[in-house]
């Protein structure tokens, strides 16, 4: 696992050996954002494995040797696409999310990145807007 330290937060690039931990964190993200994704841990592991074998890279955010979150980024998009971003509940509202985003952008050597946020996740929308993100489109779905 490659390691980078920026602004007192450690960012580690994940490998396929981290798929179990990433799937567990992804399950927490799904729960916290009240997503309709019903995948179990084994399905999330398989999906994460597929992401990492193709166009994505994952990163752990760490403090004092403890994983406090992660990000999943598609590097082949222009701009890059931040598909998943998660900070553990115990570390929120302390500036950790903002710090993690900062070290991620430094690691990626970019100041431009796209995200999607579930429309009902008001806390996430407020967070991203406070970081300077602006709405550019609306993703919609028809379900009958």
C-alpha positions in Angstrom: 0.0 0.0 0.0 1.5 3.4 -1.0 1.3 6.1 1.7 1.2 9.8 1.5 1.1 12.3 4.4 -0.4 15.8 3.8 -1.4 18.3 6.4 -1.2 15.8 9.3 -3.6 13.4 7.7 -2.3 10.1 6.3 -3.7 9.0 2.9 -3.0 5.5 1.8 -3.7 4.2 -1.7 -5.5 0.9 -1.3 -4.8 -2.4 -3.0 -7.0 -5.4 -3.8 -6.0 -6.8 -0.3 -8.1 -3.9 1.2 -11.4 -4.9 -0.5 -12.9 -6.4 2.7 -12.3 -3.2 4.7 -13.5 -1.1 1.8 -16.7 -3.1 1.5 -17.4 -2.7 5.2 -16.9 1.0 4.9 -19.1 1.1 1.8 -21.9 -0.6 3.7 -21.7 2.1 6.4 -21.8 4.8 3.7 -24.9 3.2 2.1 -26.6 3.1 5.5 -25.7 6.7 6.4 -26.8 8.2 3.1 -30.1 6.1 3.2 -29.3 4.6 -0.2 -31.7 2.1 -1.7 -28.7 -0.2 -2.5 -29.4 -3.6 -0.9 -26.1 -5.3 -1.7 -24.6 -7.4 1.1 -21.0 -7.4 2.1 -20.0 -10.2 -0.3 -21.7 -8.4 -3.2 -20.0 -5.1 -2.2 -16.6 -6.9 -2.0 -17.1 -8.2 -5.5 -18.2 -4.8 -6.8 -15.2 -3.1 -5.1 -12.8 -5.7 -6.5 -14.2 -4.8 -10.0 -13.8 -1.1 -9.4 -10.2 -1.5 -8.3 -9.3 -3.8 -11.2 -10.6 -1.3 -13.7 -10.8 2.5 -13.8 -10.9 3.2 -10.0 -8.5 3.7 -7.2 -9.5 3.8 -3.5 -7.8 5.7 -0.7 -8.0 5.3 3.1 -7.9 8.4 5.3 -6.1 7.7 8.5 -5.3 9.5 11.8 -3.2 7.9 14.5 -3.1 4.6 12.6 -6.9 4.4 12.5 -8.9 4.4 9.3 -11.4 7.2 9.6 -12.8 7.1 6.1 -12.2 6.4 2.4 -12.7 7.6 -1.1 -13.2 5.8 -4.4 -12.1 7.8 -7.5 -12.4 7.1 -11.2 -9.2 8.4 -12.7 -10.1 7.9 -16.3 -12.8 10.6 -16.3 -12.0 14.2 -17.1 -12.4 15.7 -14.6 -11.9 12.7 -12.2 -15.1 11.3 -10.6 -15.4 10.9 -6.8 -17.8 8.0 -6.7 -17.7 7.3 -2.9 -16.5 9.5 0.0 -17.0 8.4 3.6 -15.9 9.7 7.0 -16.8 7.7 10.1 -19.6 9.2 12.1 -17.4 9.6 15.1 -15.1 12.0 13.2 -17.7 14.2 11.5 -18.3 17.8 12.3 -14.6 18.2 13.3 -13.2 19.3 10.0 -12.0 15.8 9.1 -14.1 15.5 5.9 -12.7 18.8 4.7 -9.2 17.8 5.6 -9.7 14.4 3.8 -10.9 16.1 0.7 -8.0 18.5 0.8 -5.4 15.7 1.0 -7.2 13.7 -1.6 -7.1 16.5 -4.1 -3.4 17.1 -3.4 -2.8 13.4 -3.9 -4.7 13.4 -7.2 -2.9 16.6 -8.2 -6.2 18.3 -9.2 -8.5 21.1 -8.1 -11.4 19.9 -10.2 -13.5 16.7 -9.5 -17.1 15.6 -10.1 -19.4 14.0 -7.5 -23.0 12.9 -7.3 -25.1 13.3 -4.1 -28.4 11.6 -3.4 -31.0 14.4 -3.5 -32.4 13.5 0.0 -29.0 13.6 1.7 -29.2 17.2 2.8 -26.3 16.9 5.2 -24.0 15.8 2.4 -25.3 18.5 0.0 -24.5 21.1 2.6 -21.1 19.6 3.2 -20.2 19.6 -0.5 -21.5 23.1 -1.0 -19.5 24.3 2.0 -16.4 22.8 0.2 -17.1 24.9 -2.9 -19.0 22.4 -5.1 -21.8 23.7 -7.2 -24.7 21.9 -8.8 -24.2 21.3 -12.5 -26.9 18.8 -13.4 -29.7 16.6 -12.0 -29.7 12.9 -12.3 -33.2 11.5 -12.4 -34.9 8.1 -12.5 -38.4 6.9 -13.5 -39.6 4.0 -11.4 -43.1 2.7 -11.9 
